[in-house]
C-alpha cells in the first residue's frame, strides 16, 4: 500500500472507526481499488469508503503529459441507512466509480454526476450519484506540497428522473429541492423527490 493510501486509511479510521469489512477489485489497466465498510450503530448507518482512487492525482484528459504529483486527489463516501436493503452489493459499483479517473481520464469533482448504468444495489431505484461537497464527515487529508490534499467526496444517490432534472437545472437546484422537501438521502429505498411545483 502506498504512503498516501496508508494515510487515507488512517484518516478514515479516525473519523469513522475501524472498518468491519473490506473488498478489493482490480480492473484491467488500473490499480487495485478497495471499498471499506464502516458501521455506525448509534445512527443506524452503514458507510462505504473507497481506498485507492487517491493513489495518483486525477489528470485532465486533454493534458499532453500526466503530472505524477500535482492534481486533485479524492476518495468516495456513501452513507445509507442500515438493514433496509442489500446495500453491500454497492461495493462493485463504487469501485467502478473510483476507477473512472484511471479508466476514463475524468476528474471527479463536486457537482458532477456519475452513472454506473445499473442499480447501485439489488432493487435500488438509483443508477447514478451526485458528487457533493466534501468536508462534512471526513476532513481533507493534507499531503504537503506539491501534492494537493485528498478530498473525501460524499455521494448522493439519484433516481433517473432526478438525474435528468439535474442535467437541466444543475446540482445546486436539485440539492435545494431535496432540502425543501425534507428528502432522506440516506434512505436506500426512497422515491424521487417531487420535481414539479
C-alpha positions in Angstrom: 0.0 0.0 0.0 1.4 3.4 -0.9 2.2 6.0 1.7 -0.8 8.1 0.5 -3.2 5.2 0.9 -1.9 4.4 4.3 -2.6 8.0 5.4 -6.0 7.9 3.8 -7.0 4.7 5.7 -5.8 6.2 8.9 -7.8 9.3 8.3 -10.9 7.3 7.6 -10.5 5.2 10.7 -10.0 8.3 12.8 -13.3 9.8 11.5 -15.4 6.6 11.2 -13.9 4.0 13.4 -12.3 0.7 12.3 -13.8 -0.8 9.1 -15.7 -4.0 9.8 -15.4 -5.3 6.2 -13.5 -4.6 3.0 -13.4 -5.8 -0.5 -10.8 -5.3 -3.3 -11.4 -5.1 -7.0 -8.9 -4.7 -9.9 -9.9 -3.6 -13.3 -7.8 -4.1 -16.4 -5.2 -1.4 -16.7 -5.9 0.1 -13.2 -4.5 0.0 -9.8 -6.4 -2.0 -7.1 -9.4 -0.3 -5.6 -10.7 -1.3 -2.1 -14.0 -0.4 -0.6 -14.2 -0.3 3.2 -17.4 -0.7 5.2 -18.0 1.2 8.5 -21.0 0.6 10.7 -22.4 3.4 12.8 -24.8 1.6 15.2 -25.8 4.8 17.0 -27.0 6.4 13.8 -28.1 3.0 12.3 -26.0 3.8 9.2 -23.5 1.9 7.1 -20.8 3.9 5.4 -18.8 2.8 2.4 -15.5 4.5 1.5 -13.2 3.8 -1.4 -9.5 3.4 -0.9 -7.2 3.6 -4.0 -8.6 6.4 -6.1 -6.3 8.9 -4.4 -3.1 6.9 -5.0 -2.4 9.2 -8.0 -3.8 12.6 -8.9 -6.6 12.9 -11.3 -5.4 14.3 -14.7 -7.2 16.5 -17.2 -7.8 14.2 -20.2 -6.7 17.0 -22.5 -3.3 17.2 -20.8 -0.4 16.0 -23.1 1.6 14.7 -20.2 0.2 13.3 -16.9 1.5 15.1 -13.8 2.8 12.5 -11.3 2.4 14.7 -8.2 0.1 17.7 -8.9 -3.6 17.5 -9.4 -6.7 16.8 -7.4 -7.0 13.6 -5.3 -10.2 12.1 -3.9 -11.9 9.2 -2.4 -15.7 8.5 -2.4 -18.0 8.1 0.5 -21.6 6.7 0.6 -23.8 6.7 3.7 -27.1 4.7 3.8 -29.5 3.5 6.4 -28.6 0.0 7.6 -30.8 -3.0 7.3 -33.3 -1.7 4.7 -31.7 -3.1 1.5 -28.8 -5.3 0.5 -26.6 -2.3 0.1 -23.4 -4.3 0.4 -23.8 -5.1 -3.3 -22.8 -1.4 -3.9 -19.1 -2.4 -3.5 -18.5 -3.1 -7.2 -20.3 0.0 -8.5 -18.4 2.1 -6.0 -15.1 0.6 -7.2 -16.1 1.2 -10.8 -16.7 4.9 -10.0 -13.4 5.2 -8.1 -11.6 3.7 -11.0 -13.1 6.1 -13.5 -10.3 8.7 -13.3 -7.8 6.0 -14.3 -10.1 4.3 -16.9 -11.8 7.2 -18.5 -9.5 10.1 -17.6 -12.2 12.1 -15.8 -11.8 14.4 -12.9 -14.4 13.7 -10.2 -15.5 16.9 -8.5 -18.4 18.3 -6.5 -21.5 18.8 -8.7 -20.6 16.0 -11.1 -23.0 13.1 -11.9 -21.6 9.6 -12.1 -23.6 6.8 -13.6 -22.9 3.1 -13.4 -25.7 2.1 -15.7 -27.3 -0.4 -13.3 -28.9 -0.3 -9.9 -26.4 0.6 -7.2 -27.7 -2.5 -5.2 -30.5 -5.0 -5.9 -33.8 -3.3 -6.2 -32.3 0.2 -5.9 -34.1 3.0 -7.7 -30.7 4.6 -8.3 -28.2 4.1 -11.1 -26.3 7.3 -10.6 -25.0 9.6 -7.9 -24.4 13.3 -7.4 -21.0 14.2 -6.0 -21.5 16.5 -3.1 -19.1 19.0 -1.4 -16.5 17.4 0.9 -15.6 18.3 4.5 -18.7 17.4 6.5 -17.9 13.8 7.5 -14.2 13.4 6.8 -12.0 16.5 6.5 -9.3 16.9 3.8 -6.1 15.0 4.2 -3.2 17.4 3.7 -0.3 15.7 1.9 2.1 18.6 1.7 3.3 20.5 -1.5 3.4 19.9 -4.3 0.7 17.3 -3.7 -2.9 18.6 -3.3 -4.9 17.3 -0.3 -7.1 14.2 -0.6 -10.8 15.2 -0.5 -13.4 12.8 0.7 -16.4 13.3 -1.6 -19.9 12.3 -0.4 -22.1 10.5 -3.0 -25.8 11.2 -3.1 -27.8 8.5 -5.0 -30.2 9.9 -7.7 -33.1 8.4 -9.4 -33.2 8.5 -13.2 -35.7 11.4 -13.1 -33.6 13.3 -10.6 -30.5 12.8 -12.7 -32.4 14.1 -15.8 -33.7 17.1 -13.9 -30.2 17.9 -12.6 -28.8 17.9 -16.1 -31.2 20.7 -17.0 -31.3 22.7 -13.7 -28.0 21.9 -12.1 -26.7 20.3 -9.0 -27.4 23.2 -6.6 -31.1 23.4 -7.7 -31.5 19.6 -7.1 -29.9 19.8 -3.7 -32.2 22.8 -2.8 -35.2 20.8 -3.9 -34.2 17.8 -1.7 -33.7 20.1 1.2 -37.1 21.9 0.7 -39.0 18.6 0.6 -37.1 17.0 3.5 -35.7 14.2 1.4 -33.9 11.5 3.4 -30.9 11.0 1.1 -29.7 8.1 3.2 -32.8 6.0 2.7 -31.8 3.2 0.2 -35.5 2.8 -0.8 -36.6 6.4 -1.1 -38.7 7.6 -4.0 -37.7 10.5 -6.3 -38.3 14.0 -4.9 -41.2 15.9 -6.3 -39.7 17.7 -9.4 -42.7 19.8 -10.3 -44.1 22.6 -8.2 
